[in-house]
Amino acid sequence: MAFETIVVEISDHIAVLRLNRPKQLNALSQQLLGELAQAVGEADANDKVRCIVITGNEKAFAAGADISEMAEQSFADVYTKNFFVDEAAAINRCRKPIIAAVAGYALGGGCELAMMCDFIIAADTAKFGQPEINLGVMAGMGGSQRLTRLVGKSKSMDMHLTGRFMDAEEAERSGLVSRVVPAKKLMDETMAAADKITEKSMIAASAIKEAVDQAEEMSLSQGLIFERRLFHSLFATEDQSEGMAAFVEKREAQFRDK
Ligand code: CO8
C-alpha cells in the first residue's frame, strides 16, 4: 500500500521511515501513526531489512500528536477507540533495532515516539519536550514512564510540569539521547550507525534488544538471570561459532542469522 504521510526507503538493509507532514511539523495524526505502525511491521517482516531508522525533517521530528484532531474528542471517543494504543504496541513489538534520528522539535507524542525507538541520535538543533500540560492534558504514549527512566524523576517532573523544552546538549547530558551530531551530518551519522548494526548477527541484535528492554521491567537479579539465559542460548547459533572463529582467525565474521 502506498503511504501518504510517511516516506519509506529501503537500501543496504536499512529501512528509513520518514515522517512526512511538513506543514504540520509532522504532527502525529491517526493516519500517520497507523501508516508508521504498518511500515514498522512490514520492515520487521522483511528479511532484507536489518535495521530501521525513523526520522522527520530539519524542522521537526514530530511536534506531538495532532492537536486539531484531538481537540474535539471526548473521553468516550479516545477511550473506546483505544487512542494510539494499537499503533504504539505495533511499534513496540518490532524485534529489529530502531534508531530515531531527531532534528528540530520532538515534542509530546513526538518525544514519546523517539523514546520508543532503541536509541536516539540527535542533531544539535533538536528540542525535546513534554508540553502536554499546556493543553490541559499530560503525556499518554509513555512520556511519564520512559522519560523518567531515562533522565530521572527531577528532570522528568520539570519537563512535564513546566512544559519547557530541552536542547540537544542537555538531552545528551541527561541520558535521553545517545549522541549529538551537527544537523547537516544527522543522516550520515545515523546511517553509519545503522550500517554497523546491519553487519552484526540479527539473532544477537534481537537478543540484546530483548535483554536491554527487560532492564526496565525486571529486578537486577531477575534481569541478570534473563541475560545469562540469552547469553547461553546464543551458543546454540552458528553466528556464535562464526563470530568467535573469525576473531581467532583474524578475519571479518560473516554472520548468517543462523
Ligand atoms: N498538532 C497539530 N498541528 C501542529 C502541531 C500539533 N502538535 N504542532 C504544530 N502544528 C502546526 C501549527 O498549527 C501550524 O499550522 P498552521 O501553519 O496551519 O497554523 C504549523 O504546524 C507550524 O506550527 P507553528 O506556526 O506553531 O510553528 P512555530 O515554529 O511557531 O512553533 C512549535 C513550533 C513550538 C512546535 C509549536 O507549533 C507548538 O507548540 N506545537 C505544539 C506542540 C505540542 O503541544 N505538542 C504536544 C501535543 S499533545 C501530544 O503529543 C499528546 C501525545 C499523547 C498521545 C496519547 C495516545 C494514547
Boltz pocket constraint, residues with backbone or C-beta under 6 A from the ligand:
constraints:
  - pocket:
      binder: B
      contacts: [[A, 22], [A, 23], [A, 24], [A, 25], [A, 27], [A, 28], [A, 63], [A, 64], [A, 65], [A, 66], [A, 67], [A, 68], [A, 83], [A, 84], [A, 85], [A, 105], [A, 107], [A, 108], [A, 109], [A, 110], [A, 131], [A, 132], [A, 134], [A, 135], [A, 138], [A, 139], [A, 140], [A, 141]]
      max_distance: 6.0
